[in-house]
Amino acid sequence: MTELTLENTAIVLDSTCDPPPGFFDRPGLYLVPLTVHFGDESFRDAVDLSSEQFFAKLEASDVLPTTSQPTVADFTAVYEEARAAYEHVFSFHLSRKMSGTCGAAMKAAEAFEHVHVYDTQTVTGAMALLTERLRGMLARGCSLEEAQAYVIHFCTDSHLLIHAATLEYLRKGGRIGRAASVVGDVFDVKPLIHNVEGEMAAFVKVRGQKKALAAVAKFLDEYSKPDDHIAFAIIDALNDEEPPLIREVIERQRPHAEFVLKTRVGAVVGTHIGPGAAAFAMIVE
């Protein structure tokens, strides 16, 4: 039985994982970017535009940008590179209900052995969190079956809660899904939305930050127990104030919670969620 390690196993992600700075500088990690289009200008997400540059451009633009997924050829090239250096490749991608990216990855993987593609049923920093947890297992050494079991557990049981500053971008981009029933943008009523079976759905509407943080505590109570070990990531879209407060709530409510990383929304996710959002992803382990 082959033991999987950091030396023999690579991880491929698309850019909607919204990686923190330096994330892909480490060996064994490969990025396949989506593309954001401002009129005739095209930019590779997480490559050509930083989060700050994107939101500045979004604010200055008269039209909402559009996004496009990588091609099968894009994935094929990355899988060829990764398989030349690593025995196994795990490939993590945003929900197929949000994008055709995972479908392109699956099609490309048909030409390779030991390339394991997963629809994570989530998006943004949740995918980066999954990567860090798997890398921790690889650092200790694990079997293929153990790695696959954890990834499946994460894809089916992880949670993402987003406190959106506005629903404008989700509406315009057609990505609102079951969150369409949330009426926000009125009298400072802002929605909290979460991933349910790969789609963004309404969790609760709140007015003001205090009630938003109370909703975070309610979310924790709904999806975990006080003694659970939780691994979590904090995510923001040009919102430096709220994420530390969310972290405080999580660590106060769940004494065994483990903060793993902080990410900032990039161009593609930012096109659909807009500026000002704060979020967290978690997995009960």
C-alpha positions in Angstrom: 0.0 0.0 0.0 1.4 3.3 -1.1 1.7 5.9 1.7 0.8 9.4 0.5 3.1 12.2 1.5 3.9 15.8 0.6 6.7 14.4 -1.6 4.6 12.1 -3.8 1.2 13.9 -3.8 0.2 17.2 -5.5 -2.9 19.3 -5.1 -4.5 21.3 -7.9 -7.0 24.1 -7.3 -8.8 26.6 -9.3 -8.5 30.2 -8.4 -11.9 30.5 -6.7 -10.1 29.0 -3.6 -9.0 32.7 -3.1 -5.5 31.8 -1.9 -3.7 34.0 0.6 -0.4 35.5 -0.5 2.3 32.9 -1.0 -0.1 30.0 -0.9 1.1 28.6 -4.2 4.7 29.2 -3.6 5.0 25.9 -1.8 5.9 22.8 -3.8 3.2 20.4 -4.8 0.5 23.1 -5.2 -0.8 24.0 -8.7 -3.2 26.8 -9.7 -5.6 26.8 -12.6 -7.0 30.3 -12.9 -10.5 31.3 -14.0 -10.7 34.6 -16.0 -12.5 37.8 -15.3 -13.5 40.1 -18.2 -13.9 43.9 -18.0 -15.2 44.6 -21.5 -12.4 43.8 -23.9 -9.9 43.3 -21.1 -9.3 39.9 -19.6 -7.4 39.0 -16.4 -6.5 35.7 -14.9 -7.9 35.4 -11.4 -5.2 35.4 -8.7 -2.5 35.9 -11.3 -3.0 39.2 -13.1 -5.1 41.0 -10.5 -4.8 41.1 -6.8 -8.0 41.3 -4.7 -7.4 45.0 -4.0 -6.7 45.8 -7.7 -9.9 43.9 -8.7 -12.2 45.7 -6.3 -10.7 49.1 -7.3 -11.4 48.2 -10.9 -14.9 47.0 -10.0 -15.7 50.3 -8.3 -14.5 52.3 -11.3 -16.2 50.2 -13.9 -19.6 51.2 -15.5 -20.5 47.5 -16.2 -20.4 44.4 -14.2 -17.5 42.1 -15.2 -18.1 38.6 -16.5 -16.2 35.4 -15.7 -15.2 32.3 -17.6 -14.0 28.9 -16.6 -10.7 27.2 -17.5 -10.7 24.9 -20.6 -10.1 21.2 -20.6 -6.7 22.0 -22.3 -5.8 24.3 -19.3 -6.3 21.4 -16.9 -4.6 18.9 -19.1 -1.4 21.0 -19.2 -1.4 21.3 -15.4 -2.1 17.6 -14.8 0.8 16.7 -17.2 3.1 18.9 -15.2 1.9 17.6 -11.8 2.0 14.0 -12.8 5.5 14.3 -14.1 6.7 15.1 -10.6 4.1 13.5 -8.3 2.5 10.0 -8.2 -0.9 11.2 -7.1 -2.8 14.4 -7.7 -5.9 15.7 -5.9 -7.8 18.3 -7.8 -10.3 20.5 -5.8 -12.9 22.8 -7.5 -15.9 25.0 -6.8 -19.3 23.6 -6.9 -20.6 22.4 -10.3 -23.8 24.3 -9.4 -21.8 27.5 -9.6 -19.5 26.8 -12.6 -18.5 24.3 -15.2 -14.9 24.3 -13.9 -15.1 21.0 -12.2 -16.6 19.4 -15.3 -13.6 20.6 -17.4 -11.2 19.2 -14.8 -13.0 15.8 -14.8 -12.8 15.6 -18.5 -9.1 16.4 -18.5 -8.4 13.8 -15.8 -9.8 11.0 -17.9 -6.4 11.0 -19.7 -4.4 10.4 -16.5 -3.9 7.8 -13.9 -4.0 8.8 -10.2 -5.7 12.2 -10.7 -8.5 12.5 -8.3 -11.0 15.3 -9.1 -13.5 16.5 -6.5 -16.5 18.9 -6.6 -16.0 20.4 -3.2 -19.6 21.7 -3.2 -18.3 25.0 -1.9 -16.2 27.9 -2.9 -13.6 30.5 -1.8 -11.5 30.0 1.3 -13.3 26.7 2.1 -11.3 25.1 -0.7 -8.0 26.6 0.7 -9.0 25.2 4.2 -9.5 21.7 2.6 -6.1 21.9 1.1 -4.4 22.8 4.3 -6.1 19.9 6.2 -5.1 17.4 3.5 -1.5 18.8 3.5 -1.4 18.2 7.2 -2.4 14.5 6.7 0.2 14.2 3.9 2.9 15.7 6.2 2.2 12.9 8.7 1.7 10.3 6.0 -1.6 8.6 5.2 -3.1 6.0 2.9 -5.0 6.9 -0.3 -8.2 5.6 1.3 -7.7 7.8 4.4 -7.1 10.9 2.2 -10.1 10.2 0.0 -12.3 9.6 3.0 -11.3 12.9 4.6 -11.9 14.8 1.3 -15.3 13.3 0.8 -16.2 14.1 4.5 -15.1 17.7 3.8 -17.0 18.0 0.5 -20.2 16.8 2.1 -20.0 18.1 5.7 -18.1 21.4 5.6 -19.9 24.7 6.0 -19.5 28.2 4.6 -21.3 31.2 6.0 -21.1 34.6 4.2 -22.4 37.9 5.6 -22.9 39.7 2.3 -22.8 43.5 2.2 -25.2 43.5 -0.7 -27.1 41.0 -3.0 -26.6 43.2 -6.0 -23.8 41.2 -7.5 -25.3 37.8 -6.8 -28.5 39.0 -8.5 -26.8 40.4 -11.5 -24.5 37.4 -11.9 -27.4 34.9 -11.7 -25.6 33.0 -8.9 -28.1 33.7 -6.1 -29.8 30.3 -6.2 -31.9 29.6 -3.1 -30.7 32.8 -1.6 -33.1 34.6 -3.9 -35.7 34.6 -1.1 -33.6 36.9 1.0 -34.6 40.5 0.8 -31.7 42.7 1.7 -30.3 46.1 0.8 -33.2 47.8 2.7 -32.7 49.7 6.0 -29.3 48.1 6.5 -30.8 44.6 6.4 -28.0 42.3 5.2 -28.3 38.6 4.3 -26.3 35.7 5.7 -26.1 33.0 3.1 -24.5 29.5 3.3 -23.7 26.6 1.0 -26.3 23.9 0.9 -25.6 21.0 -1.5 -23.3 23.1 -3.6 -25.7 26.1 -3.9 -25.9 29.3 -1.9 -29.0 29.4 0.2 -30.5 31.9 2.7 -29.6 31.4 6.4 -31.0 34.5 8.0 -31.5 38.3 7.5 -30.0 40.7 10.0 -29.7 44.4 10.6 -26.3 45.5 12.0 -23.1 43.9 13.0 -24.2 42.8 16.5 -27.0 40.7 15.1 -24.7 39.3 12.4 -22.3 38.0 15.0 -25.3 36.6 16.9 -26.2 34.8 13.7 -22.7 33.3 13.5 -23.2 31.9 17.0 -26.5 30.5 15.9 -24.9 28.9 12.9 -22.3 27.3 15.1 -24.9 25.8 17.3 -26.8 24.5 14.3 -23.9 22.7 12.7 -21.6 21.7 15.6 -21.5 20.8 19.2 -19.7 22.7 22.0 -17.0 20.0 22.4 -16.4 19.5 18.7 -12.9 20.0 17.2 -13.5 22.6 14.4 -11.0 23.7 11.8 -11.9 27.0 10.3 -10.8 29.7 7.9 -11.8 33.4 7.9 -12.6 35.1 4.6 -13.2 38.7 3.6 -13.9 41.0 0.7 -12.4 44.3 1.6 -13.7 44.1 5.1 -11.0 44.3 7.8 -13.3 45.0 10.7 -15.7 42.0 10.9 -13.5 38.9 10.3 -11.6 39.3 13.6 -14.9 39.6 15.4 -16.2 36.4 13.7 -13.1 34.6 14.8 -13.6 35.8 18.4 -17.2 34.4 18.3 -16.0 31.0 17.0 -13.2 30.6 19.5 -15.4 31.7 22.4 -18.2 29.3 21.4 -16.0 26.4 20.4 -13.0 26.1 22.7 -11.5 23.3 20.6 -11.7 25.4 17.4 -8.5 25.6 15.3 -7.9 28.7 13.2 -6.1 27.6 10.0 -5.9 30.5 7.6 -7.3 33.8 6.5 -8.1 34.5 2.8 -9.4 37.4 0.8 -11.9 37.2 -2.0 -10.4 37.4 -5.4 -11.7 38.6 -8.8 -14.0 35.8 -9.8 -15.7 35.3 -6.5 -15.7 39.1 -6.0 -17.6 39.5 -9.3 -20.5 37.6 -7.8 -20.3 38.6 -4.1 -19.1 42.2 -4.4 -17.1 44.2 -1.8 -17.7 44.3 1.9 -18.5 40.6 2.6 -17.1 38.7 5.6 -17.3 35.0 5.9 -15.9 31.8 7.5 -15.6 28.2 6.5 -15.5 25.3 8.9 -15.2 21.5 9.1 -16.1 19.4 12.2 -13.3 16.9 12.5 
